[in-house]
Amino acid sequence: MLSGGCPLRGGGYAGSWSWSRHIYAKVSAGALRARPTRVFRFDEIVEAHQAMEAGEALGKMVVTLG
């Protein structure tokens, strides 16, 4: 969390308890979803590792097993 909070458009502060409850409610309701940067098959694990080391991932990367 951010120390002291960061003002958000629409009111509230990032890092505040009310902001955390707001985000939790949105995630629980399915209104916010994580979007992975890239999805790799397990047989592409070497490429996934290389992409991670090269800093190509701006978010989460997923490796599927199936």
Secondary structure, 3 states (H helix, E strand, C coil): CCCCCEECCCCCEECCHHHHHHHHHHHHCCCCCCCCCEEEEHHHHHHHHHHHHCCCCCCCEEEECC
